[in-house]
Amino acid sequence: MPGVTFVLPLWRIVRLFRLLPNPPGPELAGLSEEFSRHRAMQEILFQNKCLQFGKGSDLNYDAICFDWSWRLQDGDCPVIQVDHEEILSHHRFKKVAELAPSFRELMLSVMAKGGNITSARS
C-alpha cells in the first residue's frame, strides 16, 4: 500500500513475535528474499493458505502467519502460529495457536497491553 505507514515500537511486539525483515530496496525484494530462504516451509504454508509475516519471539522460530482459509468481510484474517519443526522435519502443517481473530485485533491487543502478550510457546 503505497503511502501507508504503520508505526509500532518494536518493543511492543517482541514478546509475541518478530517481523520478517524487509530492508529498504525496490518494492518488497528483501521480504521476497527472506521467503526464498526457506522454500519448503513457504510451500507448505502456501498450500495451507498461510502467509508468513513473522517468527516467534526470542528462540521460537514458529511461523506467524495470516490464515487465508477464513476471512472477515473486510478482508482481514486470523493470525496464527504454525509449528516450524513439523514443517521442516516432517513436511506437515500443524497450527499451534490462533494469536488473534484478525490482524487488527492483534495490533489493538498489542497496543492495549503494551506488548505483554505471549505466543503459545514463549
N, C-alpha and C positions, 0 to 999 in steps of 0.2 A: 504494500500500500504506500505509494509514493507520498511524501509529505506528512505521514503519520508517524509520530514517535511516542513510544511508551517509556516513561522514566520510572523505574522502581529500583530503589537502592538494593545492591546485590546482597547485603547482609540480611535483608528481609526474606530472601528465598533460599539462602544457603542451607538451612536446616532441613528443608524439604527436598530440594533438587538443585542441580547445576544446569544452566542452559548450555546447549551445544554452542561452540564458538562460531561466530560469523564475523571474521575480521573485515576491516574496510577493504573494499575492492569492487570490481564490476558486478552488479546485480547480486546474486546470492552464491557466488563462486566458492567462498570459504565454507559456507554451510554445505554446499554440494560435495566439496572435498571431504568433509567430515563424514557424510553419509557413505561415500565410496570406500572409506577405510574398513568398514565392517559390512561388506556387501551381503554376506549370508544372513546376517542379523536383519538388515533392512528388507531383504527379500521375504523373510518370514513375517516381519511386521506388516509389510505392504499386503501380503496375502490375507492377513487378518484385519485389514482395513485400519491399520495404525500408522500414524506419522510421528516419528520420534522428534522431540524438540529439546529434550534434556536427559540427564542421567541422575541417578540417585545421589544423595548427599554423601560427602566425605569418601569413604571407601566402598560405597554401594554403587555398583555400575549398572543396576537395573535401568531399563529404558523408561523414560517418562514420555508418554505419547498422547496425542489426540486420538480418540477412538471414533473412527468414522462409521462404524457399523450402526451407530444410533446418533441421530442429530436432532437438535431442537428446531423449532420453527424458524428461529433467527439464524440458523446455520451453525451455531455453536455446538460443541460436542463434549462428551465426558473426557476427563483427563485421568489416565490410568497408569499404573506401574506394572511393567512386564518383566518377568524373570529372565535376565540375560544369560544365566548359566544353562537354563533349559534350552534356549535357542542355540547357543554356541556349542554346547556339549551333546545335546540330544536332538537338535533340529525340531524342537517342539515349542509351540506357543503356550505360555502359561501366564495368565493375568494374576498378579499378586494382590492388587487392590485398586479400587476406584478412589482417586485422591480428591476428586470433586465432580459434581454432576455437569459442570461446564467450565471452560477456561475463565469466563467472567466470575463465576463463583469462587474459583481457586484464587484469583487475584484479590477479590474482595476479602476473602478469608485471610490471606497473607497480610494484607494491609491492616485489617482489623486486629489481628493477633500479633502484629509486629514480627512476623516470621516464626513464631513459636508453635508451629505445627510440624509434625514429623511424618516421614514416609513410613510405610509398613515395616521396613527392615532397619530403621535407624538405630 
